[in-house]
Amino acid sequence: MTKDWRDDLSLKLEDFVDTFVVKGAKATEVYDAIQNELDRLRVAYDRDPDPADDQSDDVVEEPSNDKPASQA
């Protein structure tokens, strides 16, 4: 990973576009798909800027077991 995450992102996007262009997609279609996904993610972020703090009702917190497996 490089020092700047933007460089990493740029390389990944370049690989992504190249992959789909090789498969026959037009570059403009790939760019449009990326832009649509970014727009969808932006809306989701605006609704919930920190999804890591969400706690689902379906999640069951299990008590920890600190005993080593050999003593269980």
Secondary structure as the mmCIF struct_conf table of DSSP 4:
data_model
#
loop_
_struct_conf.conf_type_id
_struct_conf.id
_struct_conf.beg_label_comp_id
_struct_conf.beg_label_asym_id
_struct_conf.beg_label_seq_id
_struct_conf.end_label_comp_id
_struct_conf.end_label_asym_id
_struct_conf.end_label_seq_id
BEND BEND1 LYS A 3 ASP A 4
HELX_RH_AL_P HELX_RH_AL_P1 TRP A 5 VAL A 22
TURN_TY1_P TURN_TY1_P1 LYS A 23 GLY A 24
HELX_RH_AL_P HELX_RH_AL_P2 ALA A 27 ARG A 47
BEND BEND2 PRO A 49 PRO A 49
HELX_RH_3T_P HELX_RH_3T_P1 PRO A 51 ASP A 53
TURN_TY1_P TURN_TY1_P2 ASP A 57 ASP A 58
HELX_LH_PP_P HELX_LH_PP_P1 GLU A 61 SER A 64
BEND BEND3 LYS A 67 LYS A 67
HELX_RH_3T_P HELX_RH_3T_P2 ALA A 69 GLN A 71
#
